[in-house]
């Protein structure tokens, strides 16, 4: 199987923005150290500063599965609980 990409879009509640930026940075730093991760980059929407997008590239589905149970990702999930407006996750693969 070829590498997989994830586009995770998170809209945070304004009152938690500063706190969650720290949580985003921590999960990015931890994830970049994972053996199955190719890249993991945090972006902020140019027009909506409450909208963050994480672009992820993984070696395999197994790598994603390992990430999903990692300590730093569990910490991140707990940190955002109740502090975001929405979360969408799209797993994509290159077609052409």
Protein Blocks (a to p, Z undefined) as FASTA:
>chain_A
ZZddddddddddfklmmmmmmmmmmmmmmmmmpmklmbdcddddfklmkbccdddddfbf
klmmmmmmgmklmmmmmmmgopafbdcddddddfZZ
